[in-house]
Amino acid sequence: MPKRWERALVRPAACCALLLSSSLVWSQAAAAVECRHALSIYDETPRYAADFSHFDYVNPEAPKGGRLRQTPPGGSFDSLNPFIIQGTPAAGLGLIYDSLAESSADEPFTEYGLLAECMRVDPEGGWIEFQLRPEARFHDGQPVTSADVAFTFETLKTQGRPFYRAYYADIERIETPDPLRVRFYLGNPENRELPLIIGQVPILPAHFWAERDFTRPGLERPLGSGPYRIAEVDAGRRIVYQRVENYWGADLPINRGRHNIDQMIYDYFRDSTVALEAFKAGRLDVRLEHIARHWATGYSGPALNSGEILLESIPHQNSSGMQGFFYNTRRPVLADARVRQALTLMFDFEWTNQQLFHGAYTRTTSYFSNSELASADLPSGLELEILNRFADQLPASLFTTPYRLPVTDGSGQLRREMREALNLLREAGWTLDGRRLVNAQGQQLRVELLMHDSAFERVVLPWRQNLERLGIRLDVRLVDTTQFLNRARQFDYDMIISTLPQSLSPGNEQRDYFHSAFAQAADGRNLSGIQDPVVDALVEQLIAAPDRTTLVATARALDRVLLHGHYVLPHWHLPEHRVARHRRVQIPEVRPPFGLAMDSWWIADE
């Protein structure tokens, strides 16, 4: 065990009596607080009572067995540690870990105990305590203890991705009075989401990492306590997870009807078209289709006609998040919001949707599209009250002009948008010199888009042609996945294609997305380098929202400020999952609204 853990866990004998006395008082205080089977952000009544037998959307009688072969996004992997900056982690690693608690897919703001038998929450919001299940075990038979929980959080905060430091910033300290109890003291009692965030963390075995360097990527198989263990690794090409026959938590109500498939197999393909052909040939069992062209025209053939392949669009009620071209404001050429707005004006979504996507998509107009959190029209009510507190720091247009993306007739003609873009660029100091748009030094306005997926080229090229008509040069740099990740981690790009996922209860992750403190953090997710004191304040207010009404209004205010900053060229979204599967892959009849719940699927006998 590393020295810092020895100092944290080993106590001098002389203080034992004092510690025993303190522990007794501590235990008596905790015992006065109800130990709950579930947690919710605003103390809503959980959907499932303490004596529930299984989630409603699973088949508790689903047979065990079979294998499920799929291909993940990204063309390769070189690491089995998803918690650090270095390396490209393999898909599916979450299968090997258990967390303290877990959410259901039919309820957005509640978690149920997994490693934790129950949870105690301080009525004043100062702490949360997890009572661990004595039967919980890692795959090597060692018990899961409070020391493992403390080790996990300390390690992730000090050696993990910068994201964890942002996510757990309000945890003041952790106490472990005995092997089955762990208490987190919270520095901000108003951070109502934090107890649920703590519950989501995969718990790592301290004894496994005692003699290993957590910061180094590699292909040594890590130890977990979850329903699967790693059975096979072919670096960069394939990873196989085997269901744990004696999994300690198999009979818990939270797990009944889940984790039915014996082998979960991820085969990597560098080309999405090749992966589609592999699926149709029977080499893959399921595809979550993200390419509209494939969904519209790619699944024809004997297997589909015979009923061997089934296609299904499954609606969901999740926020779409924000996918788009993210502008890097750290670059001088993109530091001016007027330049970013002009670039956005020249992207013709309507033409792209009709010509390339078969009209399948809806334009994303918010960081929280497809949810009540999205801002719209002009601010009013509580949202307006919140924004008025920052009126002297915000542009007046934010209060008088709704955020609108251009809407064209789909013909490819952008005369109106070109005029508006040129006016903005002139205001920003750019002028036409022949067929080039130049600054006072005669340098052409030139930006580079960094990509690792060739499928986006057909989307980008029409945009590049539109920009050329304005005298702007757009270079498209296509690199392999490793180089892409390395450059992205160092913010070495002008523009990048990425996604910021959003839940229906945004909170602590917003620091990592938008807060000034993470604008320069390597491998952080403040992709645009946003440094705005108003955004910082709204992020903190969002995290501390005392009720759902305030959270919604604050999210809309944050959304509006971000949109008016023109930090991203928004893409599009689809309020459904497009699932292609071979008929032996079975799905329960009840489809949950907040998740695909693939862990409830099973394989039918052939």
C-alpha positions as CSV (number, residue, x, y, z in Angstrom):
1,M,0.0,0.0,0.0
2,P,1.4,3.5,-0.9
3,K,2.8,5.5,2.0
4,R,0.0,8.1,2.0
5,W,-2.5,5.3,2.5
6,E,-0.5,3.9,5.4
7,R,-0.6,7.4,7.0
8,A,-4.3,7.7,6.4
9,L,-5.4,4.3,7.7
10,V,-2.9,3.2,10.4
11,R,-3.4,5.0,13.7
12,P,-1.0,5.1,16.7
13,A,-2.0,2.8,19.6
14,A,-1.9,5.7,22.1
15,C,-5.0,7.3,20.6
16,C,-7.1,4.2,20.4
17,A,-9.2,5.0,23.5
18,L,-10.0,8.5,22.3
19,L,-10.9,7.2,18.8
20,L,-13.2,4.5,20.3
21,S,-15.0,7.2,22.3
22,S,-15.4,9.5,19.3
23,S,-16.5,6.6,17.2
24,L,-19.2,5.7,19.7
25,V,-20.6,9.3,19.7
26,W,-20.4,9.3,15.9
27,S,-22.3,6.0,15.7
28,Q,-25.0,7.2,18.0
29,A,-25.5,10.3,16.0
30,A,-25.7,8.4,12.7
31,A,-28.1,5.8,14.2
32,A,-30.6,8.6,14.8
33,V,-30.8,9.2,11.0
34,E,-32.9,6.8,8.9
35,C,-30.9,4.5,6.6
36,R,-32.6,4.7,3.3
37,H,-32.7,2.1,0.5
38,A,-32.8,4.9,-2.1
39,L,-31.6,8.5,-2.6
40,S,-33.3,11.3,-4.6
41,I,-32.1,14.9,-5.2
42,Y,-35.2,16.7,-3.9
43,D,-36.4,14.0,-1.5
44,E,-39.0,12.7,-3.9
45,T,-40.7,9.4,-3.1
46,P,-38.7,6.6,-4.9
47,R,-40.6,4.7,-7.6
48,Y,-39.5,1.4,-6.0
49,A,-40.2,0.8,-2.3
50,A,-37.7,-0.9,0.0
51,D,-39.1,-4.3,-0.6
52,F,-39.2,-4.1,-4.4
53,S,-38.3,-7.4,-6.2
54,H,-37.0,-6.0,-9.5
55,F,-37.2,-3.0,-11.9
56,D,-40.4,-2.8,-14.0
57,Y,-38.5,-2.8,-17.3
58,V,-36.7,-6.1,-16.9
59,N,-37.7,-9.7,-17.4
60,P,-37.0,-11.4,-14.0
61,E,-37.2,-14.8,-15.7
62,A,-34.8,-14.0,-18.6
63,P,-32.5,-16.9,-19.3
64,K,-28.8,-16.6,-18.8
65,G,-26.3,-17.5,-21.5
66,G,-25.2,-16.6,-25.0
67,R,-23.0,-13.9,-26.3
68,L,-23.6,-10.3,-27.6
69,R,-21.1,-9.0,-30.2
70,Q,-21.1,-5.3,-31.0
71,T,-18.7,-2.6,-32.2
72,P,-17.9,0.5,-30.1
73,P,-17.2,4.0,-31.4
74,G,-13.5,4.7,-32.0
75,G,-11.1,2.6,-34.0
76,S,-8.8,1.2,-31.3
77,F,-7.8,1.0,-27.7
78,D,-4.5,0.7,-25.8
79,S,-5.5,0.8,-22.1
80,L,-7.7,-0.9,-19.5
81,N,-7.7,2.1,-17.2
82,P,-10.5,4.5,-18.1
83,F,-9.9,6.8,-15.1
84,I,-6.6,8.6,-16.2
85,I,-5.5,11.0,-18.9
86,Q,-3.1,8.7,-20.7
87,G,-4.2,6.0,-23.1
88,T,-7.3,5.2,-25.0
89,P,-9.5,3.0,-22.8
90,A,-11.4,0.0,-24.1
91,A,-15.2,0.0,-24.3
92,G,-17.3,-1.7,-21.7
93,L,-14.9,-1.4,-18.7
94,G,-17.8,-0.3,-16.5
95,L,-19.1,-3.9,-16.6
96,I,-16.4,-5.0,-14.2
97,Y,-17.1,-2.4,-11.5
98,D,-19.8,-1.9,-9.0
99,S,-20.7,1.5,-7.5
100,L,-22.2,2.4,-4.1
101,A,-25.6,3.0,-5.7
102,E,-27.1,2.9,-9.1
103,S,-30.0,4.6,-10.9
104,S,-32.9,2.9,-12.7
105,A,-33.6,3.7,-16.4
106,D,-37.3,4.7,-15.7
107,E,-36.6,7.4,-13.1
108,P,-34.3,10.4,-13.6
109,F,-33.4,11.6,-10.1
110,T,-33.1,8.6,-7.9
111,E,-30.5,6.0,-7.0
112,Y,-30.8,2.6,-5.2
113,G,-28.1,1.0,-3.0
114,L,-25.8,-1.5,-4.7
115,L,-22.6,-2.0,-2.8
116,A,-24.4,0.1,-0.2
117,E,-27.1,-1.6,1.7
118,C,-28.6,1.7,2.6
119,M,-27.6,5.4,2.9
120,R,-28.0,8.0,5.7
121,V,-28.2,11.7,4.8
122,D,-27.6,14.5,7.3
123,P,-30.9,16.6,7.5
124,E,-28.7,19.7,7.3
125,G,-26.9,18.5,4.2
126,G,-23.5,18.3,5.9
127,W,-22.7,14.6,5.2
128,I,-23.8,11.4,3.7
129,E,-23.0,7.9,5.0
130,F,-23.1,4.6,3.1
131,Q,-23.6,1.3,4.9
132,L,-21.8,-1.3,2.9
133,R,-23.2,-4.8,2.3
134,P,-21.1,-7.4,4.2
135,E,-21.4,-9.9,1.4
136,A,-19.9,-7.6,-1.3
137,R,-16.8,-9.0,-2.8
138,F,-14.2,-8.3,-5.4
139,H,-13.5,-11.0,-8.0
140,D,-10.6,-12.3,-6.0
141,G,-12.9,-13.0,-3.0
142,Q,-11.6,-10.0,-0.9
143,P,-14.4,-8.0,0.8
144,V,-15.3,-4.5,-0.4
145,T,-14.7,-2.2,2.6
146,S,-14.9,1.4,3.5
147,A,-11.1,1.7,3.0
148,D,-11.6,0.8,-0.7
149,V,-14.2,3.5,-1.0
150,A,-11.9,6.1,0.6
151,F,-9.0,4.9,-1.6
152,T,-11.1,5.3,-4.7
153,F,-12.1,8.9,-4.1
154,E,-8.6,10.0,-3.0
155,T,-7.0,8.3,-6.0
156,L,-9.4,9.7,-8.5
157,K,-9.1,13.2,-7.2
158,T,-5.3,13.2,-7.0
159,Q,-4.3,10.9,-9.9
160,G,-7.4,10.7,-12.2
161,R,-8.7,12.9,-14.9
162,P,-9.2,16.6,-14.1
163,F,-12.9,15.9,-14.4
164,Y,-12.9,14.1,-11.0
165,R,-11.4,17.1,-9.2
166,A,-14.3,19.2,-10.6
167,Y,-16.9,16.6,-9.8
168,Y,-15.8,16.0,-6.2
169,A,-14.6,19.5,-5.4
170,D,-17.2,19.8,-2.6
171,I,-16.1,16.7,-0.7
172,E,-14.3,18.0,2.4
173,R,-13.1,14.7,3.9
174,I,-14.0,11.1,4.2
175,E,-14.2,9.1,7.5
176,T,-14.2,5.3,7.8
177,P,-15.2,4.4,11.4
178,D,-15.4,0.7,10.6
179,P,-15.0,-1.6,7.5
180,L,-18.7,-1.3,6.5
181,R,-19.4,2.4,7.0
182,V,-18.0,5.4,5.1
183,R,-19.1,9.0,5.6
184,F,-18.5,11.9,3.2
185,Y,-18.4,15.4,4.7
186,L,-19.7,17.9,2.2
187,G,-18.3,21.4,2.0
188,N,-21.4,22.8,0.3
189,P,-24.7,21.7,2.0
190,E,-26.6,23.3,-0.9
191,N,-25.0,20.9,-3.4
192,R,-28.0,18.5,-3.5
193,E,-26.7,16.5,-6.4
194,L,-23.4,15.5,-4.7
195,P,-24.7,12.5,-2.7
196,L,-26.0,10.9,-5.9
197,I,-22.7,11.7,-7.7
198,I,-20.8,10.0,-4.9
199,G,-23.1,7.0,-5.2
200,Q,-22.2,6.6,-9.0
201,V,-18.5,6.1,-8.6
202,P,-17.0,2.7,-9.5
203,I,-15.3,1.4,-6.4
204,L,-11.6,0.3,-6.9
205,P,-9.8,-2.3,-4.8
206,A,-7.1,-0.7,-2.7
207,H,-5.1,-3.9,-2.3
208,F,-4.9,-4.5,-6.1
209,W,-3.5,-1.0,-6.7
210,A,-1.1,-1.0,-3.7
211,E,1.8,-2.2,-5.7
212,R,0.8,-0.7,-9.1
213,D,1.1,2.8,-10.6
214,F,-2.4,4.1,-11.1
215,T,-1.3,6.8,-13.5
216,R,0.2,4.5,-16.2
217,P,-2.0,3.1,-18.9
218,G,-1.6,-0.6,-19.8
219,L,-3.3,-3.8,-20.6
220,E,-3.0,-5.6,-17.3
221,R,-6.5,-6.8,-16.4
222,P,-7.9,-4.7,-13.5
223,L,-9.8,-6.2,-10.6
224,G,-13.4,-5.3,-10.0
225,S,-16.5,-6.4,-8.1
226,G,-19.1,-6.1,-10.9
227,P,-21.1,-8.7,-12.8
228,Y,-18.4,-9.2,-15.5
229,R,-14.7,-9.8,-15.6
230,I,-12.3,-9.4,-18.5
231,A,-11.8,-12.7,-20.3
232,E,-9.9,-11.8,-23.4
233,V,-7.9,-8.8,-24.7
234,D,-6.6,-8.3,-28.2
235,A,-5.0,-4.9,-28.0
236,G,-6.8,-2.4,-30.3
237,R,-9.0,-5.0,-31.8
238,R,-11.1,-6.9,-29.4
239,I,-12.1,-7.2,-25.7
240,V,-14.3,-9.9,-24.2
241,Y,-16.1,-9.8,-20.9
242,Q,-17.3,-12.9,-19.1
243,R,-20.3,-13.0,-16.8
244,V,-19.1,-13.8,-13.2
245,E,-20.9,-17.0,-12.2
246,N,-20.6,-16.4,-8.5
247,Y,-21.2,-12.6,-8.7
248,W,-21.9,-11.5,-5.1
249,G,-24.8,-9.2,-6.1
250,A,-26.6,-11.4,-8.6
251,D,-29.7,-11.9,-6.4
252,L,-30.2,-8.3,-5.3
253,P,-33.5,-6.8,-6.4
254,I,-31.6,-4.1,-8.3
255,N,-29.9,-6.8,-10.4
256,R,-32.7,-9.3,-10.9
257,G,-33.4,-9.7,-14.6
258,R,-30.2,-7.9,-15.6
259,H,-26.7,-9.1,-16.7
260,N,-28.2,-12.1,-18.5
261,I,-25.7,-12.5,-21.3
262,D,-22.6,-14.7,-20.6
263,Q,-20.2,-12.9,-23.0
264,M,-20.2,-9.2,-23.9
265,I,-17.8,-8.9,-26.9
266,Y,-16.6,-5.6,-28.4
267,D,-15.0,-5.9,-31.8
268,Y,-13.3,-2.8,-33.2
269,F,-13.7,-1.6,-36.8
270,R,-11.9,1.5,-38.1
271,D,-14.6,2.0,-40.7
272,S,-18.3,2.3,-40.0
273,T,-19.3,0.9,-43.4
274,V,-17.2,-2.2,-42.8
275,A,-18.8,-2.6,-39.4
276,L,-22.2,-2.4,-41.0
277,E,-21.3,-5.2,-43.5
278,A,-20.0,-7.3,-40.6
279,F,-23.3,-6.9,-38.8
280,K,-25.3,-7.9,-41.9
281,A,-23.0,-10.9,-42.4
282,G,-23.8,-12.1,-38.8
283,R,-20.4,-11.3,-37.3
284,L,-22.0,-8.7,-35.0
285,D,-25.3,-9.1,-33.1
286,V,-26.4,-5.6,-32.5
287,R,-25.8,-2.0,-33.8
288,L,-26.8,1.3,-32.3
289,E,-27.0,3.2,-35.6
290,H,-25.7,6.8,-35.5
291,I,-25.5,7.4,-39.3
292,A,-28.8,8.4,-40.9
293,R,-27.7,7.2,-44.4
294,H,-27.1,3.7,-43.0
295,W,-30.4,3.6,-41.2
296,A,-32.3,4.8,-44.3
297,T,-30.6,2.6,-47.0
298,G,-27.9,0.4,-45.4
299,Y,-30.0,-2.5,-44.0
300,S,-31.5,-4.0,-47.1
301,G,-30.8,-7.6,-48.1
302,P,-31.8,-11.2,-47.4
303,A,-31.3,-11.0,-43.6
304,L,-33.7,-8.1,-43.3
305,N,-36.2,-9.6,-45.7
306,S,-36.3,-12.9,-43.9
307,G,-36.8,-11.3,-40.5
308,E,-33.3,-12.3,-39.2
309,I,-32.5,-8.6,-38.7
310,L,-34.9,-6.4,-36.8
311,L,-34.9,-2.6,-36.9
312,E,-36.5,-0.5,-34.2
313,S,-36.6,3.1,-33.2
314,I,-37.0,3.4,-29.4
315,P,-38.0,6.9,-28.2
316,H,-36.4,8.3,-25.1
317,Q,-36.9,11.4,-22.9
318,N,-33.2,12.3,-22.3
319,S,-31.7,15.6,-22.9
320,S,-29.7,15.5,-26.2
321,G,-26.7,17.4,-24.8
322,M,-24.6,19.4,-27.2
323,Q,-22.9,17.9,-30.2
324,G,-21.2,20.3,-32.5
325,F,-18.1,22.0,-33.9
326,F,-16.5,23.5,-30.8
327,Y,-14.6,26.7,-31.3
328,N,-11.3,27.0,-29.4
329,T,-11.4,30.6,-28.0
330,R,-7.8,30.2,-26.8
331,R,-6.8,30.7,-30.4
332,P,-6.6,34.4,-31.3
333,V,-8.4,33.9,-34.6
334,L,-11.5,32.6,-32.7
335,A,-11.3,34.8,-29.7
336,D,-13.9,37.2,-31.2
337,A,-17.5,36.0,-30.8
338,R,-18.4,37.8,-34.0
339,V,-16.0,35.6,-36.0
340,R,-17.5,32.5,-34.4
341,Q,-21.0,33.7,-35.1
342,A,-20.1,34.3,-38.8
343,L,-18.7,30.8,-39.2
344,T,-21.9,29.4,-37.7
345,L,-24.1,31.4,-40.1
346,M,-22.4,29.7,-43.1
347,F,-23.4,26.2,-42.1
348,D,-26.6,25.1,-44.0
349,F,-28.3,22.6,-41.8
350,E,-31.5,22.3,-43.8
351,W,-29.5,21.5,-47.0
352,T,-27.3,19.0,-45.0
353,N,-30.3,17.3,-43.4
354,Q,-32.2,16.9,-46.7
355,Q,-29.2,15.9,-48.9
356,L,-27.2,13.8,-46.5
357,F,-29.4,12.7,-43.6
358,H,-32.7,11.9,-45.4
359,G,-34.4,14.5,-43.3
360,A,-33.9,12.4,-40.2
361,Y,-32.6,15.0,-37.7
362,T,-33.8,17.9,-35.6
363,R,-31.5,20.9,-35.2
364,T,-30.0,21.2,-31.8
365,T,-30.7,24.8,-30.5
366,S,-29.7,24.4,-26.9
367,Y,-27.1,22.7,-24.6
368,F,-30.2,20.9,-23.1
369,S,-32.3,20.2,-26.2
370,N,-35.2,17.7,-25.9
371,S,-35.8,18.8,-22.3
372,E,-37.5,21.4,-20.1
373,L,-34.0,22.8,-19.3
374,A,-33.6,24.4,-22.8
375,S,-33.9,28.2,-23.1
376,A,-36.3,29.6,-25.6
377,D,-37.6,32.9,-26.9
378,L,-36.9,35.7,-24.4
379,P,-36.1,35.2,-20.7
380,S,-39.0,35.6,-18.3
381,G,-40.1,34.7,-14.8
382,L,-37.4,33.3,-12.5
383,E,-34.9,32.9,-15.3
384,L,-35.2,36.7,-16.0
385,E,-34.7,37.4,-12.3
386,I,-31.5,35.3,-12.3
387,L,-30.1,37.0,-15.5
388,N,-31.0,40.5,-14.2
389,R,-28.5,40.0,-11.4
390,F,-25.8,40.0,-14.1
391,A,-27.3,42.6,-16.5
392,D,-24.3,44.9,-16.4
393,Q,-22.0,42.0,-17.4
394,L,-24.2,40.7,-20.2
395,P,-24.9,42.0,-23.7
396,A,-28.2,43.9,-24.0
397,S,-29.1,41.7,-26.9
398,L,-29.4,38.7,-24.7
399,F,-32.5,40.3,-23.1
400,T,-34.0,41.6,-26.3
401,T,-33.1,39.1,-29.1
402,P,-33.8,35.4,-28.9
403,Y,-30.9,33.1,-29.9
404,R,-31.7,31.9,-33.4
405,L,-29.7,29.6,-35.7
406,P,-30.2,30.4,-39.4
407,V,-33.0,28.5,-41.1
408,T,-32.6,28.2,-44.9
409,D,-34.8,26.9,-47.7
410,G,-32.4,24.0,-48.3
411,S,-31.5,25.1,-51.7
412,G,-27.8,25.8,-50.8
413,Q,-28.1,29.5,-51.4
414,L,-27.0,31.6,-48.4
415,R,-27.2,35.2,-49.7
416,R,-28.8,36.5,-46.6
417,E,-26.5,34.6,-44.2
418,M,-23.5,35.7,-46.2
419,R,-24.4,39.4,-45.9
420,E,-24.9,39.0,-42.1
421,A,-21.7,37.1,-41.7
422,L,-19.7,39.7,-43.7
423,N,-21.1,42.5,-41.6
424,L,-20.0,40.7,-38.4
425,L,-16.5,40.0,-39.8
426,R,-16.1,43.7,-40.9
427,E,-17.0,44.7,-37.3
428,A,-14.3,42.3,-36.1
429,G,-11.6,43.9,-38.4
430,W,-11.7,41.5,-41.4
431,T,-12.0,42.8,-44.9
432,L,-12.2,41.4,-48.4
433,D,-9.0,41.5,-50.4
434,G,-10.0,40.0,-53.8
435,R,-11.2,36.6,-52.9
436,R,-9.6,36.4,-49.5
437,L,-10.8,37.7,-46.2
438,V,-7.8,39.3,-44.4
439,N,-7.0,41.2,-41.3
440,A,-5.0,44.5,-41.0
441,Q,-1.8,42.6,-41.5
442,G,-3.0,41.0,-44.7
443,Q,-3.3,37.5,-43.2
444,Q,-6.2,35.4,-44.4
445,L,-8.8,34.2,-42.0
446,R,-7.8,30.5,-41.7
447,V,-9.0,27.9,-39.3
448,E,-8.4,24.1,-39.0
449,L,-11.0,21.5,-38.0
450,L,-9.5,18.4,-36.3
451,M,-11.2,15.1,-36.9
452,H,-10.6,11.4,-36.5
453,D,-13.8,10.1,-38.2
454,S,-13.9,10.2,-42.0
455,A,-17.7,9.9,-41.9
456,F,-17.9,13.6,-41.1
457,E,-16.0,14.7,-44.2
458,R,-19.2,14.8,-46.3
459,V,-20.8,17.1,-43.7
460,V,-17.8,19.4,-43.5
461,L,-17.0,19.8,-47.2
462,P,-20.2,21.8,-48.1
463,W,-19.5,24.1,-45.1
464,R,-16.0,24.6,-46.3
465,Q,-17.3,25.6,-49.8
466,N,-19.6,28.1,-48.2
467,L,-16.8,29.6,-46.2
468,E,-14.6,29.8,-49.3
469,R,-17.2,32.1,-50.8
470,L,-16.6,34.5,-48.0
471,G,-12.8,34.3,-48.5
472,I,-12.3,32.1,-45.4
473,R,-10.0,29.0,-45.6
474,L,-11.1,26.0,-43.7
475,D,-8.5,23.2,-43.4
476,V,-9.7,19.7,-42.5
477,R,-7.2,17.6,-40.6
478,L,-8.0,13.9,-40.4
479,V,-5.8,12.1,-37.9
480,D,-5.8,8.7,-36.2
481,T,-7.6,8.2,-32.9
482,T,-4.5,8.4,-30.7
483,Q,-3.2,11.6,-32.3
484,F,-6.7,13.1,-32.1
485,L,-6.9,12.3,-28.3
486,N,-3.4,13.6,-27.6
487,R,-4.1,16.9,-29.4
488,A,-7.6,17.3,-27.9
489,R,-6.1,16.8,-24.4
490,Q,-3.8,19.7,-25.0
491,F,-6.4,21.8,-26.7
492,D,-4.3,21.8,-29.8
493,Y,-7.0,22.6,-32.3
494,D,-8.9,25.5,-33.8
495,M,-12.1,23.5,-33.9
496,I,-13.1,20.0,-32.9
497,I,-16.1,17.8,-33.2
498,S,-17.3,16.6,-29.8
499,T,-20.3,16.1,-27.6
500,L,-21.1,17.4,-24.1
501,P,-23.7,14.9,-22.7
502,Q,-26.3,16.4,-20.3
503,S,-28.6,14.7,-17.8
504,L,-32.0,15.9,-16.8
505,S,-30.4,17.1,-13.6
506,P,-27.3,19.0,-14.5
507,G,-24.9,19.9,-11.7
508,N,-21.3,19.3,-10.8
509,E,-20.1,18.3,-14.2
510,Q,-20.9,21.8,-15.5
511,R,-17.8,23.0,-13.8
512,D,-15.7,20.8,-16.0
513,Y,-17.6,21.8,-19.1
514,F,-17.7,25.6,-18.6
515,H,-16.0,26.9,-15.5
516,S,-13.0,29.2,-15.9
517,A,-11.0,27.1,-13.4
518,F,-10.9,24.3,-16.0
519,A,-10.3,26.3,-19.1
520,Q,-6.6,25.3,-19.1
521,A,-6.9,21.9,-17.3
522,A,-5.2,19.3,-19.5
523,D,-7.8,16.7,-20.6
524,G,-10.6,18.8,-19.3
525,R,-13.9,19.2,-21.0
526,N,-14.0,23.0,-21.3
527,L,-13.5,22.4,-25.0
528,S,-14.0,26.1,-26.0
529,G,-11.9,27.5,-23.2
530,I,-14.7,29.5,-21.8
531,Q,-13.6,32.0,-19.1
532,D,-16.6,34.1,-18.2
533,P,-17.4,35.2,-14.6
534,V,-21.2,35.1,-15.3
535,V,-20.9,31.5,-16.5
536,D,-18.9,30.6,-13.4
537,A,-21.5,32.1,-11.1
538,L,-24.4,30.4,-13.0
539,V,-22.6,27.1,-12.8
540,E,-22.3,27.4,-9.0
541,Q,-25.9,28.5,-8.6
542,L,-27.0,25.5,-10.7
543,I,-25.1,23.1,-8.5
544,A,-26.6,24.7,-5.4
545,A,-30.2,24.9,-6.7
546,P,-32.5,24.1,-3.7
547,D,-35.4,22.8,-5.7
548,R,-36.4,21.6,-9.2
549,T,-38.0,25.0,-10.2
550,T,-34.8,26.9,-9.4
551,L,-32.6,24.3,-11.2
552,V,-34.7,24.5,-14.4
553,A,-34.6,28.3,-14.4
554,T,-30.9,28.4,-13.7
555,A,-30.1,25.9,-16.4
556,R,-32.1,28.0,-18.9
557,A,-30.1,31.1,-17.8
558,L,-26.8,29.3,-18.2
559,D,-27.9,27.9,-21.5
560,R,-28.9,31.3,-22.8
561,V,-25.6,32.9,-21.8
562,L,-23.6,30.1,-23.4
563,L,-25.6,30.3,-26.7
564,H,-25.1,34.0,-26.9
565,G,-21.4,33.5,-26.5
566,H,-21.3,31.4,-29.8
567,Y,-18.8,28.9,-28.4
568,V,-20.1,26.1,-30.6
569,L,-21.8,25.5,-33.9
570,P,-24.6,23.2,-32.9
571,H,-25.3,20.0,-34.8
572,W,-28.4,17.9,-34.6
573,H,-30.1,15.3,-32.5
574,L,-32.6,12.4,-32.6
575,P,-35.0,11.8,-29.7
576,E,-34.8,8.0,-30.1
577,H,-32.4,5.1,-30.2
578,R,-32.0,3.4,-33.6
579,V,-31.4,-0.3,-32.8
580,A,-30.6,-2.9,-35.4
581,R,-30.4,-6.5,-33.9
582,H,-30.4,-10.1,-35.0
583,R,-33.6,-11.7,-33.8
584,R,-31.9,-13.9,-31.2
585,V,-31.2,-10.7,-29.2
586,Q,-34.3,-10.2,-27.1
587,I,-35.5,-7.0,-25.4
588,P,-38.1,-6.8,-22.6
589,E,-41.5,-5.4,-23.7
590,V,-41.4,-2.5,-21.3
591,R,-39.0,0.2,-22.7
592,P,-37.7,2.6,-20.0
593,P,-37.8,6.3,-20.9
594,F,-34.4,7.4,-19.6
595,G,-32.0,4.7,-20.9
596,L,-31.7,1.9,-23.4
597,A,-31.1,-0.6,-20.5
598,M,-29.0,-3.1,-22.7
599,D,-28.1,-4.9,-19.4
600,S,-31.8,-6.2,-19.4
601,W,-31.5,-7.9,-22.8
602,W,-30.9,-11.6,-23.2
603,I,-30.1,-14.1,-26.0
604,A,-32.8,-16.6,-27.1
605,D,-32.0,-20.2,-27.9
606,E,-31.3,-20.8,-31.5
